[in-house]
Amino acid sequence: MNEATTKQYENDGSQYDDSEYDVVVVGGGAAGLSAALVLGRARRRVAVVDAAEPRNAPAAHMHGYLSRDGLPPATLLELGRAELERYGVRLLTARVDDVRPADPGYAVHLAGGPQLTTRHVVVATGLRDELPDLPGMRERWGMDVLHCPYCHGWEVRDQPLGVLATRPGSVHQALLVRQWSDDVVFFANTVDPSVEDRERLAARGVRIVEGAVERIAVADGRLRGVELADGRALPRAAVFVAPRFVPHDTLLTALGCATADGWVTTDPAGRTSVPGVWATGNVVDPRAQVITAAGTGASLAFALNAELVEEDVRAAVAGVRVGV
Ligand SMILES: Cc1cc2nc3c(=O)[nH]c(=O)nc-3n(C[C@H](O)[C@H](O)[C@H](O)COP(=O)(O)OP(=O)(O)OC[C@H]3O[C@@H](n4cnc5c(N)ncnc54)[C@H](O)[C@@H]3O)c2cc1C
């Protein structure tokens, strides 16, 4: 996080309080901030609690976001937070370690003790990229060890590229990466592609190199190539790899939110199976890019505000009836 961001994003100096919010958003990446923007503009009382470790932090630039292509990822969030402040959204830098049902709504516990109470909670906590345990891999992640060619393929176009296989699906990644360079090596590593996949790779002009990979060679602050266990070394400018995506979803699963295939499920608006608990962005969708995470965060907020309006109307009608 750069200096300007830290300055802008410090806790606001006031004491944490337990006053009730309409919505507490846990996670202040593109998904969470976007939901909070819409809710703040809908005159809802909103707090965003963010641990400030966005997934794309290792990358110098963010791509594919219309009108913001090439912006440093931290700058996008900085701009977003400044927008939220205009609408009175409270921004807190902290980790939420527990969300519990309260009566009514939910109690959101921040690490260290303070808690916020809220009618609804939005979880936008993202995911963790679990990389193969090879020297050089984590060190160069987001720079020249890459995952998404839509994010960074253009920047390494026409250069010697590698795809490190971690699973049979890596074949698809290699076929895709070939779109950006005609010099792509598929490092089979622990994967034995089928005859059909070998034919597809060869037909698309992707070279297969068999054998276990030992390390990503790094020198003078950049990736130099891929070294195999048998001593061979192939110079490459960048290597693509498919990480294992691990959602930061313990807050949701602890509340009993339904899952399928290891991921918390939501309806198209972002409702989980637990009333009042919503989720958006990478925590429920590993394919969400920054622009789509922002989009689903916004559409979640429209649905959530509509639900709050219904609750407010029900309460008002009940109040009128009691008055009669
Ligand atoms: C190296 C790399 C480069 C990328 N480049 C691009 C790109 O160029 N273009 C693009 O569109 N996409 C890119 N992506 C994908 C992009 O990172 C995601 O699409 C985006 O971050 C998803 O937004 P999100 O809000 O769901 O999650 P995040 O941005 O990860 O935000 C989640 C936030 O929640 C916080 N959090 C987590 N747990 C807690 C908790 N318990 N309490 C409080 N806060 C919590 C985290 O600290 C984090 O700040 C890239 C990904 C990687 C890994």
The ligand as an SDF file (V2000), in Angstrom:
LIG
                    3D

 53 58  0  0  0  0  0  0  0  0999 V2000
   -1.2190  -11.1880   -9.4270 C   0  0  0  0  0  0  0  0  0  0  0  0
   -2.6280  -10.8780   -9.8650 C   0  0  0  0  0  0  0  0  0  0  0  0
   -2.8610   -9.9250  -10.8220 C   0  0  0  0  0  0  0  0  0  0  0  0
   -4.1600   -9.6350  -11.2330 C   0  0  0  0  0  0  0  0  0  0  0  0
   -4.3420   -8.7140  -12.2120 N   0  0  0  0  0  0  0  0  0  0  0  0
   -5.5960   -8.4190  -12.6080 C   0  0  0  0  0  0  0  0  0  0  0  0
   -5.8190   -7.4640  -13.6570 C   0  0  0  0  0  0  0  0  0  0  0  0
   -4.8620   -6.9080  -14.2240 O   0  0  0  0  0  0  0  0  0  0  0  0
   -7.0990   -7.2130  -14.0140 N   0  0  0  0  0  0  0  0  0  0  0  0
   -8.1640   -7.8300  -13.4180 C   0  0  0  0  0  0  0  0  0  0  0  0
   -9.3060   -7.5430  -13.7750 O   0  0  0  0  0  0  0  0  0  0  0  0
   -7.9770   -8.7470  -12.4340 N   0  0  0  0  0  0  0  0  0  0  0  0
   -6.7260   -9.0450  -12.0100 C   0  0  0  0  0  0  0  0  0  0  0  0
   -6.5430   -9.9590  -11.0140 N   0  0  0  0  0  0  0  0  0  0  0  0
   -7.7120  -10.5210  -10.3370 C   0  0  0  0  0  0  0  0  0  0  0  0
   -8.1600   -9.5580   -9.2160 C   0  0  0  0  0  0  0  0  0  0  0  0
   -7.1840   -9.5610   -8.2070 O   0  0  0  0  0  0  0  0  0  0  0  0
   -9.5200   -9.9770   -8.6570 C   0  0  0  0  0  0  0  0  0  0  0  0
  -10.4430  -10.0300   -9.7120 O   0  0  0  0  0  0  0  0  0  0  0  0
  -10.0560   -8.9690   -7.6330 C   0  0  0  0  0  0  0  0  0  0  0  0
   -9.0700   -8.7110   -6.6490 O   0  0  0  0  0  0  0  0  0  0  0  0
  -11.3240   -9.4960   -6.9660 C   0  0  0  0  0  0  0  0  0  0  0  0
  -11.8170   -8.5150   -6.0920 O   0  0  0  0  0  0  0  0  0  0  0  0
  -12.4380   -8.9080   -4.6830 P   0  0  0  0  0  0  0  0  0  0  0  0
  -12.9780   -7.6190   -4.1380 O   0  0  0  0  0  0  0  0  0  0  0  0
  -13.3530  -10.0530   -4.8040 O   0  0  0  0  0  0  0  0  0  0  0  0
  -11.2120   -9.4290   -3.7740 O   0  0  0  0  0  0  0  0  0  0  0  0
   -9.8970   -8.6670   -3.2810 P   0  0  0  0  0  0  0  0  0  0  0  0
   -9.5000   -7.6130   -4.2110 O   0  0  0  0  0  0  0  0  0  0  0  0
   -8.8840   -9.7300   -2.9750 O   0  0  0  0  0  0  0  0  0  0  0  0
  -10.3500   -7.9480   -1.9270 O   0  0  0  0  0  0  0  0  0  0  0  0
  -10.6800   -8.6870   -0.7750 C   0  0  0  0  0  0  0  0  0  0  0  0
  -10.3440   -7.8300    0.4390 C   0  0  0  0  0  0  0  0  0  0  0  0
  -10.9070   -8.4630    1.6030 O   0  0  0  0  0  0  0  0  0  0  0  0
   -9.9660   -8.3810    2.6560 C   0  0  0  0  0  0  0  0  0  0  0  0
  -10.2590   -9.4170    3.6460 N   0  0  0  0  0  0  0  0  0  0  0  0
  -10.1010  -10.7650    3.5360 C   0  0  0  0  0  0  0  0  0  0  0  0
  -10.4900  -11.3740    4.6680 N   0  0  0  0  0  0  0  0  0  0  0  0
  -10.8800  -10.3870    5.5240 C   0  0  0  0  0  0  0  0  0  0  0  0
  -11.4050  -10.3740    6.8510 C   0  0  0  0  0  0  0  0  0  0  0  0
  -11.5870  -11.5010    7.5350 N   0  0  0  0  0  0  0  0  0  0  0  0
  -11.6950   -9.1760    7.4280 N   0  0  0  0  0  0  0  0  0  0  0  0
  -11.5380   -8.0190    6.7380 C   0  0  0  0  0  0  0  0  0  0  0  0
  -11.0660   -7.9770    5.4620 N   0  0  0  0  0  0  0  0  0  0  0  0
  -10.7480   -9.1440    4.8650 C   0  0  0  0  0  0  0  0  0  0  0  0
   -8.6220   -8.5790    1.9500 C   0  0  0  0  0  0  0  0  0  0  0  0
   -7.5700   -8.1320    2.7860 O   0  0  0  0  0  0  0  0  0  0  0  0
   -8.8300   -7.7380    0.6950 C   0  0  0  0  0  0  0  0  0  0  0  0
   -8.4610   -6.3880    0.9070 O   0  0  0  0  0  0  0  0  0  0  0  0
   -5.2560  -10.3090  -10.6280 C   0  0  0  0  0  0  0  0  0  0  0  0
   -5.0100  -11.2850   -9.6620 C   0  0  0  0  0  0  0  0  0  0  0  0
   -3.7210  -11.5820   -9.2880 C   0  0  0  0  0  0  0  0  0  0  0  0
   -3.4790  -12.6510   -8.2550 C   0  0  0  0  0  0  0  0  0  0  0  0
  1  2  1  0
  2  3  1  0
  2 52  2  0
  3  4  2  0
  4  5  1  0
  4 50  1  0
  5  6  2  0
  6  7  1  0
  6 13  1  0
  7  8  2  0
  7  9  1  0
  9 10  1  0
 10 11  2  0
 10 12  1  0
 12 13  2  0
 13 14  1  0
 14 15  1  0
 14 50  1  0
 15 16  1  0
 16 17  1  0
 16 18  1  0
 18 19  1  0
 18 20  1  0
 20 21  1  0
 20 22  1  0
 22 23  1  0
 23 24  1  0
 24 25  2  0
 24 26  1  0
 24 27  1  0
 27 28  1  0
 28 29  2  0
 28 30  1  0
 28 31  1  0
 31 32  1  0
 32 33  1  0
 33 34  1  0
 33 48  1  0
 34 35  1  0
 35 36  1  0
 35 46  1  0
 36 37  1  0
 36 45  1  0
 37 38  2  0
 38 39  1  0
 39 40  1  0
 39 45  2  0
 40 41  1  0
 40 42  2  0
 42 43  1  0
 43 44  2  0
 44 45  1  0
 46 47  1  0
 46 48  1  0
 48 49  1  0
 50 51  2  0
 51 52  1  0
 52 53  1  0
M  END
$$$$
